[in-house]
Amino acid sequence: MEAAVLDAGSKYLKAGLAVPDQDPSIVIPTAMTKAIDEDLGKENGWLSDESQWLHDTVYPIQRGVVKDWDAMEDLWRYVFYTDLGWEVGSEGQVLMADPLLTSKTLKEKTVQIMFETFNVNGFYAVEQAVLSIYAVGRISGCAIDIGHGKIDIAPVWEGAVQHNAVKRLEVSGQDLTFLLGEELEKSNPQTKLDSSTVEMLKETYGITADDQEEYAKKAEGCTTVEHTLPDGQTIKIGKERYTVGEALFQPSFLGVEGYSVAEQLVRSVLLCVPSESQKPLIENIVLCGGTSTMKDEPKWLEVTVASVVYIF
């Protein structure tokens, strides 16, 4: 049996069997609902979607860190025995994508659960940044993971993360969703939007301008787009679609005083040794994570980095 591959993020868990050139066969939300049996009046396990049960939503992973181990264990159990078809007593091997900056304690907890609870016969954890670089056929490069709960920047040299140079930003996809929701409420005061709707609007309309000068022009006079919601209401989206992308490069939009993604990238690479590795790293950038798919984001990053890295 091929090994099971797991990559659990703050928003989605991706899993599948280790088959070459095959996308993950399982992509499910990590958010879960804790079910209450109304007849029995007691907890009755976890559900992956809404049903006849009363429920509370639980987020096992927050900002890339496991916060609820009971829920996480049940989520793994569902993936192994329901989605992947494992049978008790015939468990296989596991390759897990390990988030950057995971503490030794959390790593040990994961290994303990895998062997003692799931009886796996082999377990190997690889940092997400390394797998991202491998996925594009390289062994060296700089991985920028713009996820739902965190943004990590990690230089990888010959298959090893340069841990002294890893950078984590205090902004992420969920912060951009919140920002877009606030901006849309200002321009559409009569419309109430839930977080899932705002998330969809961000993924559909979010875009980054080529540079700050173009963003200023777009903010002054961009074309307004109308979107019809499932309930029939129509909202207008104008400069908000550019603001949500610009926040990655101007964190002050989110109320955060700090470096932008591009600036942190350069600061990260400058910490790498030997110095001869810095130019190849800056020339081999890999964008990953759900928020990295925003329209024109790679172009903005390329333009911004080019304006800063003249020293290379």
C-alpha positions as CSV (number, residue, x, y, z in Angstrom):
1,M,0.0,0.0,0.0
2,E,1.3,3.5,-0.9
3,A,2.0,5.8,2.0
4,A,-0.7,8.3,3.0
5,V,0.3,12.0,2.5
6,L,-1.2,14.6,4.9
7,D,-1.0,18.4,4.8
8,A,-3.3,20.0,7.4
9,G,-3.7,23.8,7.4
10,S,-5.7,26.2,9.3
11,K,-8.5,26.1,6.7
12,Y,-8.2,22.9,4.7
13,L,-6.7,19.4,5.1
14,K,-5.3,17.9,1.9
15,A,-4.6,14.1,1.8
16,G,-4.1,11.3,-0.6
17,L,-1.8,8.4,-1.4
18,A,1.8,8.8,-2.5
19,V,1.2,8.3,-6.2
20,P,3.4,10.3,-8.7
21,D,1.8,13.2,-10.6
22,Q,-1.5,12.9,-8.8
23,D,-3.3,15.8,-7.0
24,P,-4.6,15.2,-3.4
25,S,-7.7,13.0,-3.6
26,I,-9.1,14.6,-0.4
27,V,-9.5,18.3,0.3
28,I,-11.8,19.0,3.3
29,P,-12.2,21.8,5.7
30,T,-10.4,21.4,9.0
31,A,-13.2,23.1,10.8
32,M,-15.5,20.6,12.5
33,T,-18.8,20.5,14.2
34,K,-19.2,18.9,17.6
35,A,-22.4,17.0,17.5
36,I,-25.0,16.8,20.3
37,D,-27.6,14.0,20.1
38,E,-30.8,15.8,21.0
39,D,-32.5,12.6,22.1
40,L,-29.7,11.4,24.2
41,G,-28.6,14.8,25.4
42,K,-24.9,14.1,25.1
43,E,-22.0,14.5,22.8
44,N,-22.0,12.1,20.0
45,G,-18.7,12.6,18.1
46,W,-17.7,14.9,15.3
47,L,-19.3,15.7,12.0
48,S,-17.7,17.2,8.9
49,D,-20.8,19.1,7.8
50,E,-24.1,20.3,9.1
51,S,-26.9,17.8,9.8
52,Q,-29.7,17.2,12.2
53,W,-27.4,17.7,15.2
54,L,-27.0,20.8,17.3
55,H,-23.5,21.8,16.9
56,D,-20.6,24.2,17.7
57,T,-17.8,24.8,15.3
58,V,-14.4,23.7,16.4
59,Y,-11.1,24.8,14.7
60,P,-8.4,22.2,15.5
61,I,-5.7,24.2,13.8
62,Q,-5.3,28.0,14.4
63,R,-2.6,30.1,12.8
64,G,-0.9,26.9,11.7
65,V,-0.7,25.4,15.3
66,V,-2.8,22.4,16.6
67,K,-5.0,23.8,19.4
68,D,-7.5,20.9,19.9
69,W,-5.8,17.5,19.9
70,D,-9.0,15.6,20.4
71,A,-10.6,17.1,17.3
72,M,-7.4,16.7,15.3
73,E,-7.2,13.1,16.2
74,D,-10.8,12.5,15.1
75,L,-10.1,14.4,11.9
76,W,-7.1,12.1,11.2
77,R,-9.2,9.1,12.0
78,Y,-11.9,10.1,9.5
79,V,-9.3,10.6,6.8
80,F,-7.5,7.4,7.4
81,Y,-10.4,5.0,7.9
82,T,-13.1,6.6,5.9
83,D,-11.5,8.5,3.0
84,L,-8.4,6.5,2.5
85,G,-10.0,3.2,3.3
86,W,-7.5,1.9,5.9
87,E,-8.7,-1.0,8.0
88,V,-7.9,-1.4,11.7
89,G,-4.9,-3.7,12.0
90,S,-3.7,-3.0,8.5
91,E,-2.6,0.6,8.8
92,G,0.1,1.9,6.4
93,Q,2.8,4.6,6.4
94,V,2.4,8.3,6.7
95,L,4.2,11.3,5.2
96,M,3.2,14.5,6.9
97,A,3.9,18.1,5.8
98,D,5.1,19.8,8.9
99,P,4.4,23.5,9.4
100,L,7.4,25.7,9.9
101,L,8.4,26.7,13.5
102,T,6.5,23.8,15.0
103,S,7.8,23.2,18.5
104,K,9.5,20.0,19.6
105,T,6.6,19.3,22.0
106,L,4.0,19.4,19.2
107,K,6.1,17.2,17.0
108,E,6.5,14.6,19.7
109,K,2.7,14.7,20.3
110,T,2.0,14.1,16.7
111,V,4.4,11.1,16.5
112,Q,3.0,9.6,19.7
113,I,-0.6,9.7,18.3
114,M,0.4,8.3,15.0
115,F,2.1,5.2,16.5
116,E,0.1,4.7,19.6
117,T,-3.4,5.5,18.4
118,F,-3.3,4.8,14.7
119,N,-0.6,2.0,14.8
120,V,1.2,3.3,11.6
121,N,4.1,1.2,10.6
122,G,6.1,4.2,9.3
123,F,6.0,8.0,9.8
124,Y,8.1,10.8,8.3
125,A,7.5,14.5,8.7
126,V,8.9,17.0,6.2
127,E,8.7,20.8,6.5
128,Q,6.1,22.3,4.2
129,A,8.6,24.6,2.6
130,V,10.9,21.8,1.5
131,L,7.9,19.9,-0.1
132,S,6.9,23.1,-1.9
133,I,10.3,23.5,-3.4
134,Y,10.4,19.8,-4.4
135,A,7.0,20.1,-6.0
136,V,8.4,22.4,-8.7
137,G,11.4,20.1,-9.4
138,R,14.0,22.0,-7.4
139,I,16.1,21.4,-4.2
140,S,16.9,25.1,-3.5
141,G,14.7,28.2,-3.5
142,C,12.6,30.4,-1.3
143,A,9.1,29.3,-0.4
144,I,6.5,31.9,0.5
145,D,3.5,30.2,2.0
146,I,0.5,32.6,2.1
147,G,-2.0,30.5,4.0
148,H,-5.3,31.1,5.8
149,G,-3.8,31.4,9.2
150,K,-0.2,32.5,8.6
151,I,2.5,33.7,6.1
152,D,5.8,31.9,6.3
153,I,8.9,32.7,4.3
154,A,11.5,30.0,4.2
155,P,14.8,29.8,2.3
156,V,15.6,26.2,1.3
157,W,19.1,25.3,0.3
158,E,19.8,21.9,-1.1
159,G,16.8,20.4,0.6
160,A,17.3,21.9,4.0
161,V,15.4,24.9,5.5
162,Q,17.7,27.7,6.7
163,H,16.0,28.1,10.0
164,N,17.9,31.1,11.1
165,A,16.4,33.0,8.1
166,V,12.7,31.9,8.5
167,K,10.3,34.8,8.7
168,R,6.6,34.7,9.8
169,L,4.2,37.6,9.2
170,E,1.4,38.6,11.5
171,V,-1.0,38.7,8.6
172,S,-2.7,36.0,6.7
173,G,-5.6,35.1,4.4
174,Q,-8.2,35.3,7.2
175,D,-7.0,38.8,8.0
176,L,-7.5,39.8,4.4
177,T,-11.0,38.3,4.5
178,F,-11.8,40.3,7.6
179,L,-10.5,43.5,5.9
180,L,-12.5,42.9,2.8
181,G,-15.6,42.4,4.9
182,E,-15.1,45.7,6.7
183,E,-14.5,47.6,3.4
184,L,-17.6,46.1,1.8
185,E,-19.8,47.0,4.8
186,K,-18.7,50.6,4.3
187,S,-19.6,50.7,0.6
188,N,-22.7,48.5,0.9
189,P,-24.1,49.4,4.3
190,Q,-27.5,47.8,3.7
191,T,-26.0,44.4,3.0
192,K,-24.9,41.9,5.7
193,L,-22.3,39.5,4.6
194,D,-21.2,36.3,6.4
195,S,-17.5,35.2,6.5
196,S,-18.0,32.4,3.9
197,T,-19.5,34.9,1.4
198,V,-16.7,37.4,2.0
199,E,-14.2,34.6,1.5
200,M,-15.8,33.7,-1.8
201,L,-15.7,37.3,-2.9
202,K,-12.1,37.6,-2.0
203,E,-11.2,34.5,-4.1
204,T,-13.3,35.7,-7.0
205,Y,-12.5,39.4,-7.2
206,G,-9.3,40.0,-5.1
207,I,-6.5,41.4,-7.2
208,T,-3.1,43.1,-6.7
209,A,-2.0,46.2,-8.6
210,D,1.4,46.1,-10.3
211,D,2.9,48.6,-7.8
212,Q,1.9,51.2,-5.3
213,E,1.5,53.9,-8.0
214,E,-1.0,51.8,-9.9
215,Y,-2.8,50.9,-6.7
216,A,-3.3,54.6,-6.0
217,K,-4.7,55.1,-9.5
218,K,-7.1,52.1,-9.1
219,A,-8.2,53.3,-5.7
220,E,-9.2,56.6,-7.2
221,G,-11.1,55.4,-10.2
222,C,-11.4,51.7,-10.7
223,T,-14.3,50.0,-12.5
224,T,-17.1,48.8,-10.1
225,V,-18.2,45.2,-10.4
226,E,-21.7,44.1,-9.4
227,H,-22.2,40.7,-7.8
228,T,-25.5,39.0,-7.1
229,L,-25.6,37.1,-3.8
230,P,-27.5,33.8,-3.4
231,D,-30.4,35.6,-1.6
232,G,-30.8,37.9,-4.6
233,Q,-29.2,41.0,-3.2
234,T,-26.7,42.9,-5.4
235,I,-23.5,44.4,-4.0
236,K,-21.0,46.6,-5.7
237,I,-17.2,45.9,-5.5
238,G,-14.8,48.6,-6.5
239,K,-11.5,49.6,-5.0
240,E,-12.0,47.0,-2.2
241,R,-10.8,44.3,-4.6
242,Y,-7.5,46.0,-4.9
243,T,-7.3,47.0,-1.2
244,V,-7.4,43.4,-0.1
245,G,-4.4,42.5,-2.3
246,E,-2.5,45.6,-1.4
247,A,-2.6,44.7,2.3
248,L,0.0,42.0,1.7
249,F,2.4,44.7,0.6
250,Q,1.2,47.5,2.9
251,P,0.5,45.8,6.3
252,S,-0.7,49.1,7.7
253,F,-4.0,48.5,5.9
254,L,-4.5,45.7,8.5
255,G,-3.4,47.9,11.4
256,V,0.0,46.1,11.6
257,E,3.2,48.0,11.8
258,G,5.8,45.8,10.2
259,Y,7.5,44.7,7.0
260,S,5.7,43.7,3.9
261,V,5.9,40.2,2.3
262,A,8.5,41.5,-0.2
263,E,10.6,43.2,2.4
264,Q,10.6,40.2,4.7
265,L,11.6,38.0,1.8
266,V,14.7,40.1,1.2
267,R,15.5,40.3,4.9
268,S,15.2,36.5,5.0
269,V,17.5,35.8,2.1
270,L,20.2,38.2,3.4
271,L,20.5,36.1,6.5
272,C,21.4,33.0,4.5
273,V,24.9,31.6,4.4
274,P,27.0,31.1,2.4
275,S,26.5,34.5,0.8
276,E,26.8,32.8,-2.6
277,S,23.5,31.1,-2.1
278,Q,21.6,34.4,-1.8
279,K,21.3,35.2,-5.5
280,P,20.0,31.7,-6.5
281,L,17.5,31.8,-3.7
282,I,16.1,35.2,-4.7
283,E,15.9,34.0,-8.3
284,N,13.9,30.9,-7.3
285,I,10.8,32.0,-5.4
286,V,7.9,29.6,-5.0
287,L,4.5,31.0,-4.0
288,C,2.2,28.6,-2.3
289,G,-0.9,28.6,-0.1
290,G,-4.5,29.5,-1.0
291,T,-4.1,33.2,-0.8
292,S,-1.2,33.2,-3.2
293,T,-3.6,32.5,-6.0
294,M,-4.9,36.1,-5.9
295,K,-4.9,37.6,-9.4
296,D,-1.6,39.3,-10.4
297,E,0.0,38.6,-7.0
298,P,3.2,36.9,-8.5
299,K,3.7,40.0,-10.8
300,W,3.4,42.4,-7.9
301,L,5.8,40.4,-5.9
302,E,8.3,40.3,-8.8
303,V,8.1,44.0,-9.4
304,T,8.4,44.8,-5.7
305,V,11.3,42.5,-5.0
306,A,13.2,43.7,-8.1
307,S,13.0,47.3,-6.7
308,V,14.6,46.2,-3.4
309,V,17.2,43.6,-4.3
310,Y,19.5,45.7,-6.4
311,I,22.4,44.6,-4.2
312,F,22.2,41.2,-5.7
